[in-house]
Amino acid sequence: MNILVIEDEEALSEFIVLELEHEGYSVLTAYDGRDGLDKAINHDFDVILLDLMLPKLNGMEVCRRLKTAKDTPIIMITARDSVMDRVLGLDNGADDYISKPFAIEELLARIRVIMRRKQKSNEQPCLIISFLDLQLNKETRLLNIDKVAIELTKKEYELMLMFMENINRVLTREQIIDSIWGYDSEVETNVVDVYVRHLRSKLNSADKEKYIQTIRGIGYVMRE
């Protein structure tokens, strides 16, 4: 992972670089705003650590200009700790804010949070769940068996989704009721059995437990 540190205090910059490299990050430095902006625009970084008070071009302006060109996450570093500074930093595109003096552990934690958020935003949602010859489409809410579409009621869909997201995990009737009808629901556990029968009839298999298996006295499971 590549990190750019834009910080004019050389001793602090060297300390941050040393700690980041110890954690396995690849680090590039800049000691003024213009050089930092040039490097940020012309290279790809996973995170930028940006000091607020910089020579030649202040951190607020670097942040504003950079965010018009790229969407690299920015953590602002400053000696100031006023609410207005934090608001201005965030309004100008900063993703997070940390005030000097800070513990390196806090900075590392903030970097990890930024990276998890970035990774999550880049992940494409999985709209199709498969099991054996079943495919459940989360967008259309249709169940396909060997490419034959089957319409499900709202509760049937929710029940099938719960089974297919918990392959090999035994689900009790109580867990199913809590998840689909709500933990404070007055629905009886035998309602789950009724809906399982409905699903099995729509799955149209000679082996009624080919897809949904009964665990006597407990509940149900879809098992590979």
Residue pairs with C-beta under 8 A, 6 or more apart in sequence:
1 24
1 25
1 26
1 46
1 47
1 115
2 25
2 26
2 27
2 28
2 43
2 44
2 45
2 46
3 20
3 25
3 26
3 27
3 28
3 45
3 46
3 47
3 48
3 49
3 111
4 27
4 28
4 29
4 30
4 36
4 39
4 40
4 43
4 45
4 47
4 48
4 49
5 13
5 16
5 17
5 20
5 27
5 28
5 29
5 30
5 48
5 49
6 29
6 30
6 31
6 33
6 35
6 36
6 39
6 40
6 48
6 49
6 50
6 51
6 54
6 59
6 62
7 13
7 16
7 29
7 31
7 49
7 51
7 77
8 31
8 32
8 51
8 53
8 54
8 55
9 51
10 31
12 100
13 29
13 31
15 104
16 27
16 49
16 104
16 107
17 27
17 29
19 104
19 107
19 108
20 27
20 108
21 27
23 108
28 39
28 43
28 45
30 36
30 38
30 39
31 55
32 54
32 55
32 56
32 57
33 54
33 55
33 56
33 57
33 58
33 59
33 61
33 62
34 56
34 57
35 56
36 48
36 50
36 54
36 57
36 62
37 57
37 62
37 65
37 66
40 48
40 62
40 66
40 70
40 72
41 66
41 69
41 70
44 72
45 72
46 72
46 73
46 115
46 118
47 72
47 73
47 74
47 75
47 111
47 114
47 115
48 66
48 72
48 73
48 74
48 75
49 75
49 77
49 107
50 59
50 62
50 63
50 74
50 75
50 76
50 77
50 94
51 59
51 76
51 77
51 78
52 58
52 59
52 60
52 76
52 77
52 78
52 79
52 80
52 85
52 89
53 59
53 78
53 79
53 80
54 62
59 76
59 78
59 89
60 88
60 89
60 92
63 74
63 76
63 89
63 92
63 93
63 94
64 92
64 93
66 72
66 74
66 93
67 74
67 92
67 93
73 95
73 96
73 114
73 117
73 118
74 93
74 94
74 95
74 96
75 94
75 95
75 96
75 97
75 98
75 107
75 110
75 111
75 114
76 89
76 94
76 96
76 97
76 98
77 98
77 99
77 100
77 102
78 85
78 89
78 97
78 99
78 100
79 99
79 100
80 99
81 99
85 97
86 97
89 97
90 97
95 114
95 117
96 110
96 113
96 114
98 106
98 107
98 110
125 138
126 138
127 137
127 138
127 139
128 135
128 136
128 137
128 138
129 135
129 136
129 138
129 161
129 164
129 165
130 136
131 164
131 167
131 211
131 222
131 224
132 210
132 211
133 145
133 146
134 143
134 144
134 145
134 164
134 203
134 211
135 143
135 144
136 142
136 143
136 144
136 157
136 160
136 161
136 164
137 143
137 144
138 161
141 152
141 157
142 149
142 150
142 151
142 152
143 149
143 150
143 151
143 152
143 157
143 160
143 202
144 150
145 203
145 204
150 202
150 203
152 160
152 199
152 202
153 198
155 180
155 195
156 195
156 198
156 199
156 202
158 179
158 180
159 176
159 180
159 192
159 195
159 196
159 199
160 199
162 171
162 176
162 179
162 180
163 171
163 212
163 220
163 221
163 222
164 222
166 221
166 222
167 222
167 223
167 224
168 221
168 222
168 223
168 224
169 221
170 215
170 218
170 219
170 220
170 221
171 219
171 220
171 221
172 218
172 219
173 189
173 192
173 193
173 218
173 219
174 189
174 219
175 219
176 192
176 219
176 220
177 183
177 185
177 187
177 189
177 191
177 192
178 185
181 187
181 191
192 219
192 220
196 212
196 214
196 220
199 212
200 208
200 211
200 212
203 210
203 211
203 212
205 211
211 222
212 220
212 221
212 222
213 220
213 221
213 222
213 223
214 220
215 221
